[in-house]
Amino acid sequence: MTEVEETLRRTLGHAAEQAPGLPALLPQRLERIHRRRRQRARIALAAAAVVLVGAGATAVLRGGDTITAVPASGRDTEAPAEQVEKVWPEAVRKVSAKSPDGVPWRPQTFVDDRTLLMEAQGGESGSVNAVYAYDLDSGTPRKIADVPAPEGTVGFGNGFAVGGGQVAWWTGTKDSVAHLWTVPLDGGTPKIVADQRLDTADDGSGIDGLTVVNDKIVFSLYTGGVFTVPLGGGTVEPVQGGAGMHLLAWPWIGTPGSGGEPHGTEYARIQNVETGETRTAVTNPGEELRFCGVTICLGRTAEGTTFFRHRDGSSQKNVPGSVHSADPPTQDRFYVSAYAEEKPAGVGLYDLDTGKSGDLGIPGEGMSIRMPSLDSTGRVYSYTLGDDLYLIDLSKIR
């Protein structure tokens, strides 16, 4: 089963639990269909499909975007009263939605405090064809390199990370091999530094997390397992204690991940690779935890109240209505959620510390709505409206 197929299977399964009228056997039928198709499509990142479903379920788009279907509900997330530019003017920046080459682009991570790594997307599949360094102070882009796609590539540039003076990423082939690439931040010719076989017997469909630490690429597989390889190239080595685990935010790894194993609360159990500390999310009787970050989990009480709280069960904050989000709060403070009237009406940015919120101005699309992307450092939300790419720098909010 490919990553998108697994995501959609889980999405439809979640919707089946909550949405009246969805045929009870539909998720099982989809899974049977996907089993027949998986030999033809092991790697899901060349071009993502989107299926719109009910009950607030979310489907993942390539490059980290998500699209969520939001039901009309009297218990839904409260709409912000003002636009985000008025609430946090110091945090909002508008730049061109297209790269110097005239194709859409988006931020992936920070190179340093003032420079964003941008990926430019071209072609019908929306594959990444180049990476840029974008100076936030001057608004000046600098092309780092074109992103190769050798013959047989079906999983195009993904998981861009920066460290040790290099940009690292991965691509996937139709014969289930992940190539790990690097290129100097100053520019140059990208090179493959290692290959990782994807376990097709376990429906291997790629790499679900990648970062650069201490001149090594650290990555985890969608089907489980955390590994390292030197930035300069060499042998892929398993991380001690990383079997069956997934990269959350180094040095934290955990289980279950977003797929590839019997699914429960995402990252219910995590471990610090450097210290050996383990943390397990506390769940009270009748509660449902949707997912957890390093510190905070999103859940719902037996009475139906939505809450955020620390994974040890402390510091619970109840929030009005349901939260339609694909990620835990970033910086243990900010989250985005769609809100609905008769149809999805918009997306808000919410601050758990102050209770403030701002409307992002994103319009609904029928019964669905697109959500902003979050860069890998958790600092910047981004989304496109017309010819503008909006960047919300959370570090500017005090």
Salt bridges, closest charged atoms under 4 A:
GLU5 OE2 - ARG37 NH1 3.65
GLU6 OE2 - ARG9 NH2 2.99
GLU6 OE2 - ARG10 NE 3.41
GLU31 OE1 - ARG9 NH1 3.71
GLU31 OE2 - ARG35 NH2 3.51
ASP65 OD1 - ARG106 NH1 2.95
ASP76 OD1 - HIS324 NE2 2.65
ASP101 OD2 - LYS143 NZ 3.41
ASP113 OD1 - ARG379 NH1 3.01
GLU119 OE2 - ARG106 NE 3.76
ASP135 OD2 - ARG114 NH2 2.41
ASP137 OD2 - ARG114 NE 3.56
ASP146 OD1 - LYS143 NZ 2.70
ASP195 OD1 - HIS179 ND1 2.53
ASP203 OD2 - ARG38 NH1 3.28
ASP203 OD1 - ARG42 NH1 3.11
ASP208 OD2 - HIS246 ND1 2.62
GLU261 OE1 - HIS246 NE2 3.12
GLU266 OE2 - HIS263 NE2 3.88
GLU277 OE2 - ARG279 NE 2.94
GLU287 OE1 - ARG309 NH2 2.60
GLU288 OE1 - ARG300 NH2 2.85
ASP351 OD2 - ARG333 NH2 2.81
ASP353 OD1 - LYS317 NZ 3.61
ASP353 OD2 - ARG333 NE 3.64
GLU365 OE2 - ARG370 NE 3.17
ASP393 OD2 - ARG379 NH2 2.88
